[in-house]
Amino acid sequence: MTDYVAVASAVRDTLLADAWLGNAANVKIIESYPRGFSLQDGKGEMYFPNRDQPAIAVVPNAQPKKSEQISATEIATVVRVEANTVSFDRDAQAGMANHHAIVENVEHVLQKQATEANDLGIGARVSGVSTRDRRFKKGEVYVFVSATEFDVEIVAAFG
């Protein structure tokens, strides 16, 4: 059985361990699972108050997992994970530039976790890192939301 909490914690800890992402001047909060959702305006956006942004929430089960037997005693499980980055700014261009700096660092850190020698620390490797983002205006600020998706492969013995 996949331990989604362990996957989320390993990703969060890996992001926090990075000198740039782990610096509160760049990212205020990195946590496992979103806190909840703001239902104002019926948009259902992830809720991080402005004082807590920029923020990253790691969602370890963004899509159904896949498993396959790779040997007589091992099974490989692939979990699709999202690292959701949320930030805001009064200036659209400056805000997007700052937001993309965070996303680029997230992608870079995750892409480095692709080998057994440099994995997430739980015997899990990362692959297929990609990001989609959007922005919208809410009142006087622009809100930037990015979902960096990636696969976490865990090989475990059974039997």
N, C-alpha and C positions, 0 to 999 in steps of 0.2 A: 504494500500500500504506500502511496506517495505521501510524504509528510510536507504538506503545503506550507505549514508554518516554518519548517526548517529551510525550505527554499526561499521564502520571503525574507527570513532573517539573514540568510547567507548573502542574498543580493543587497539588502539594506546595509549589512556590515561591510561588504565590499565597497559600496559607494561611499559610506562614511569614512573608510580607511584612506580614501584618496585625499591628498593634501588640499586640492582645490575644492572638490565637492564637500569635503568634511569641514570646510571653513565656513562658519556661520555668516561671514560677510558676503559669501557667494550664494549659499543655499541655507535657509534658516532651519528647515525641517526635512529629514528623510525618515520615513516611517513605513512599516509594513501595514498594508491595507489602508484604504481611504478612511477618513474619519466619519464620513457621512456625506450627505448630499444636501445642497441648498435647494429648496423647492421654491424659492422666490422666483417670480416670473415664469414658473412652470418649466424651467429649462433643465432642472435636475443636474446641474453642474456639481463637480466635486467641491466640497466646502473646505476652504482654507481661508480664514479671515486674512485681510490684507497684512496684518501685523506678523503673520506666520509665513508670508510668501517672500521669496520664492520657496516652493515646497515640492517634494517628490514623494509620491505614494507608490509602493511596490505591490502589485496585484499578482499573486502567484498562479492563479488559475484563470487566465484571461480567455482561454479556449479549452475544449476537452483535451485531456492528455492522451498520448499514444504510447502503447507498450508493445514490445516484441521480444521474443526469445532470441538471444544471439548466440547462445551455446547451450550445452546440456545443463549447465548450472548457473547461467546468468540471464538476466532480463534487463533490457534497456527501456527506460521510460523517458519520454520527452514531454516536458511541461512547457506550455506557452505562457510567458510572463510579460507583464507590462510594467514599465516604470513611467508613471504619469507625472509630468512636470507642469506646475501651475505657477504663473507669475502675472504681474500687472505693472502698468506704467501709464502715466498721463500722456506720454509721447509715443506714438505708434512705432516710429522707426527705431528710436533708442530702446524702447521696450522689447521689440523683436530682436534686436542685436544682442541685448543682454540675455534674453530667453534662449536664443540659439547658442550662446556661449555655454550655458548650462547643459543644453541637450548634447552639444558636441562633446563635452567632457563625459557625460553619461555614456554616450556611445563608445567613446575611446576606452573608458574603464571596462565596460562590458566586453568589448572586442578582445581585450587582453586576456580574458578568462576562458580561452579556447583550447587549452591543452591540459593534459594531466598534471604537468609540472606547475601550471599556473591556472588553477581552477577556482571555484567559489568556496573551497575549503570543506566541502561536504562530499567530495568525489563527484562533483557536477561541473560539466563544461557548458560554455555558452556558445551559441552559433546563431546565425540568421538575424543579426541586429539591424533593425530598420525603424524609422520614426515617421510618423505623420503628425502634422500639427494644424492648428486653426487658431483664429483669434476673433474676438468680438468685442463690441463696446458695451460697457455696462455703466451707465451714468457718465461720469467724466473720465473714466479710466478705460484703457484697453486691457483685456484679459487674454493671456496666451496660454494655451493648453496643448501639450504634446504627449503623445503616447509612443514611447520607445518599446517596441515589441521584440522579443527574442526567445529562442528556445533554450531550455536548460535540460541537458541530457544527463541522466543518472543511471549508472550501470550497477546493479545489485545482484549478489549471489542469492540463490534460493535452493530449496530442496533439502 
